Amino acid sequence: GGIAMLFAKHKVTWLQGHGRLQSRNQIEVVLHDQSIEIVTAEQIIIATGSTPQATPDINFDGERILDSTGALALKEVPARLGILGAGAVGLELGSVWSRLGSKVVILQRRDTFLPSIDRQIAEEAYLLFQLQCLDIRMGTRITSVKATPKQVNVVYEDGGGEHKLQLDYLLVATGRKPNTQGLNAEAVGLKMDERGFINVDEHCRTSLPGVWAIGDVVRGPMLAHKASEEGVMVAERIAGQLSEVNYGVIPFVIYTSPEIAWAGKTQEELAAAGVQVRTGVFPFKANGRAHALGEHTGMVKIVADAQYDRVLGVHILGPHASEMIAQAVTAMEFGASAEDIARTVHAHPTLSEAFHEAALAVDKRALHI
């Protein structure tokens, strides 16, 4: 509804249907009433998004085996909910249903929990989620999934042998795939990779002149704010401006409780690249506002270049981490040092004081621990 209002306000024509490329400057649109309209344009932006991806052996049935949309539409609190995948979607929905009373079991194929984030943050988060009765089982391999009208029977293996689960519902949260089927890409020469993503350069230009692609159908994280910024960049470049997206400081958030948010590089990534760093960590248990909220688990961690003190990564586990990470992104966009943040006055009592203290801790000068 909000998008429809914006379209009307800005005099955007909205054709509701399915589009496919006819050439580099022409689109065939099959409208909802099955009529066909041909649209010709000097510039075309493909922004067709993504959909949940099932596994090769498990398909969504919309009844007992669900995707993320189905898991949000349940009309009852499941007594027993199984989740395949301990990524952002699996943890977020598992965290929600667990707090509502479900017995949640999360099965993860990998042996490492949240392998793409800072290890110190990931290990602390794993312990906190276990204390919240999220049953996260690592290193599992699904061997059988059978749905009946009343339950789902799952058989899996791990280092301890074979195990069986009887569940009310099974959420498959093992990833998403780009919506690029049906674009007529091969016929018009639009280049894609083997996974179905559209090939683009750093400014989202495709292999076809005048055709751009943004968001989940191109490389990079499948995040709404990343897609939005790419859309702005492309629109401004079409208008003759020289806009950029700094992919190095895109914020990531996992909306669990506590939240996890990060931007920039992890300590492990920088070590692998041979970059010498210093780190500063400050726990929320030493933050007055966190205690007032009754949410004082987790920490803020800042990773800075050992020689130049420039902030290279910020990692937060704790209350309102999704809001606090914006300060970190702003600092890194302007090339801030840990000293810059440490010398910036933060209001008291606020959660952001933990960010300030972590910056002080980079130079071993934290005041409240």
N, C-alpha and C positions, 0 to 999 in steps of 0.2 A: 504493500500500500504506500509506503514512504517513497519507494522508487517511482511508482506511478505518478505520485504528486510532483516529484522533481521533474519527471519527463514533461508533464503538463506545464509546469512553471517555466521551463527552459525551451519549450516548443520543440521537443524531441518527438519525432514520429516513431511509434512503437508498433512493429509488425509482430504479432504473436503467432509463432509457428516454428518451423524447422528450416534452417538455411543450409545451403551447400554452395560451394564455389563453382561457378561456371567458367571463370577465367580470372585473371589477376585483378580485374576491376568490375566483375559482375557476380551477383549472388542470386540464386534461385531460392525463393522462400515459399514453402508449402504452408499455407495458413491453416488455422484450426478448422475452417469450414472446407478444407481440401482444395480451395482455389489456389492458383499459383501466381505469384507476383515476382517480376524480375527487377532487381535493384542494381543500378549502375553507380559507381562511386570512384573518385580518384584515390581515396584512401579507405582501406578496410582493416578493422581490428578484430581479431579472433579472440574471444574471451569466454569460451564455452565451459570452463570449469572442470570439475572432476566428480567421480562417483565412488562409493565404497567398492572395494575389490574383494571378491570371494577368493578362497584358495582353490587350487585345481581339483581337490576332492570334496569340497564342501560348498554348497550353493545356498544362497538365502532362500527361504521359503515364505518369509513374511509372517509365519505363525509361531514357530518354535526356534528357528534359526534366523537371527536378526542382523541387520546392519545398524549403523549408528542412528539412523532416522527411526527405525523400528524400536530401538531401545529407549528412545525418548517418548514413544507413543504408547507404552504399556499402560494399561488401565488398572493394573494392580501391582503391588510390591511383590516381586517374586520371592518365594521362600529360599530358592536356590538358583543363583545366576552364575553361569559360566561365561568367561570372556577369553577369547583367543587373541593374544597380543597385549603386551604391557607397554605400549607406546602411549602417546598423549590421549588418544580417544579411549583406549581401554582403561587407562588409569582414571580419567575424568569421570566416565560413566560408572566405573566400578566404585569410585569414591562416593558418588552421589547415591547409588542404590544401597551401598553398605550403610551409609548414614541414615537411610530411610528404613533399614531393618533387614535387608537381604543378606544371606550368607553368600559371599562372593568369592569365587575361585578364579584366579587369572593364570592362564597357562601361557608361558613364553618360551619360544623355541630356543632363543639365545641363552647362553650362560651368564651374560653380563646384563645387569639392570640399567636401562637408559644409557646405552653405550656412547651416545653422541654428546652427553653433557659432562660437566666437570665431575670428576670421580668423588671428590669430597662431598659435593652436594648430592650426588646420586646415592651414595652409601647412606647418608643421613636420611634422605627421603625414604629409602627402602625400609629402614628401621622404623620410621614414623608410621608408614603405611601398614606395616606388620602389626604395630601396636594398636592400630585402628581396626584390626581384625580383617584387613584385606589379605586373603590367602594367596600370595604370589608364588607360583612354582616355576622355577627356572629350568632350562635345559630339557624341555619336554618335546616329545614327538607324537602327534596325533596319529593313531592307527585306525580309528573307526569312529564315525559319528552317525547315529541313527535317530531320526525324529519320529515320535509317535504323536497321536492327538493330544496327549497329556504331558509328555516330557521328552527330554533329549538324553540319549545314552551316549556317553563319550568314553572311549578307551584310549589311553595314552601311555607312553613309555618314558622313563627317565633313568638316571643312574641306579635307582632302586628297583627297577623292573617294571612290570605292567600294572596299571591302575585303572579302575573303573569309576566313573562319576554318573550319577543320576541327577539331572538338572531340570528345572522348570523351563528355562530359556537358555539359549546359547547366543552370545553376541560375538560376531566375527569382526574383529577390529585389527586386521592385519595389513591395512594400507588402503590407498585410493589409487584410481587410475584416471588418466586424462580423458575427457570427452572429445575425442578426435575422430571417432568412427563416423562415417557418413558425411564428412566434409568434402569428399571428392578430391582429396589431396593428391593422390597419385596422378589422376587425369590432368590436373592443372599444373603439376610440377612443384607442389609444395613439399619441401623436404622435411621428413620426420625421422626420429631415431627408432631403434628396434623396439623400444618400450611404448611407442605411440606418442611421445612428446614432440612438439614442433620445434625444429631447429631455429634458433634466433641468435643474433649477436648481442652485445652488451646493451644495446638500445632497443631490443625487442623487434628488430627487423627480421623478417623471414627471407626465404630464398626468392620470393616473388616481389618485384618492385611495387611499392605502395601497399603491401600487405604486412601487417604487424600481428604479433600474438603476445598475450600477457597472461599472468596468473597461473593457475594450476596446469595449463596445457604446455607450459614451457619449463625450462630448468629452474632449479631453486626450490626453496621451501613452499609447501602448499599452505599459504597463509593469506587470509583476506586482506590484511594491511599491506602485504608485499604486492599483491595483485593490484590494489587500489593505487599504490604509488607508481607502479609500472604504467597504469592507465593514464595517470597525470603526466608522467614523463612523455609517453607517446603522443598524447594530445598536444602538449607544448612543443614537441619536436615537429609535429605536423604544422603547427602554427609558426615555425621558424625559429623557435628558441633552442637553447642548448642544455636542456635539462638532463640530469643524471639520477640514478638510484644507487646509493651506496650500499651494496649488498653485504659489505663487511660488518655492518652494525644493525642489521634487521633484528628487532626483538622477538624472542620466542617465549611463549608462555604455555604452561600446563596448568589448567584451571582445576587443580585438586584442592584439598584443604589439609595442610597449607599449600599455597601456590608455589610453583617453580617458574622462575623467569631468568632469562640470560640473554646476553648480547656480546658479540665479539668472540675471541678465541678462549679455549680452555687452557688450563695450565699444561695438560697433557699434550695438546696440539702444539703448543709453543715449544715444549721440551723436545718433541719429535723433530721440530724444525730447527733446533739448535739455538733457540732464542733464550737468553738468560733473563729470568724474571724474579720479581719480589712479589709476595702476596700479603694481603691484609684481610683478616677474618674477624667479624664481630658477631656474637650471638644475640638473638632477640631476647634471650633470657636476661640480658643486662640492659634492656630497653624499657623505660617506664611506660610508654604508650602501649607497647605490646602486652605488658602485664595488665594494664587497664582494660584492654580488649579481651583479656583471657586467652590470648593466642601468642605464646612466647616461645614456640619451638622454631628451630631453623637458624639461619645465619645469612649475612651478606659477605661475599668474598670478592675482592678486587685483585686483579692480576695486572701488574705494571711492568714495563720494560726496566730491567735492572740498571741499565746505563742512563737512559733518558727519562725515566719515570713516567713515560706516557702510558695511559690506561689502555690496555689491550683487550681486556675482557672483564665483565661483571656478571656475577652469578648469585642469585638470590633464592633462598628457600624460606618462606615465611608468609606472614599475613600481608595481603595487598601487594605481593611481589609484582603483579601485573601492572600496578600503578607506579611503583618505585622504579621499574626498569627504564621508564621514559627519561628520568634524570640521568641515568647512566648513558643512554643513547645520545642525549644532547651533549653530554661531556665528551664522549668519544668523537662525535661529529665535529667538534671544535678542537680536537686534538689535545684534550685536557690531560694534565699530569695528575698523579695522585695528590701531589702537593696543592694543586689548584683547588681540588675538592676539599682537601683538609683545611684550606684557608677560607673556604666559603661558609658563611654563617648559616646554620640550619636551626629552624624554630624548635623550641622545647615546650611541651613534650610531643614529639612526632616520631613515627616509624623511620623517617628519613635520617634521623640522627644515627641510626645503625649504619647507613651508607657513609655518613661523615666519619664515624668512628673506624670503619673498615679502611677508609682512605688514610686516616692517621696511623692505623696499624701496619700499613705498608712500610712505614718508616719506624715501626715499633714505638709509636707515640700515642696509642689509644689511651683515652682518659678514664674510661669507666669499666675496665677489666684489668 
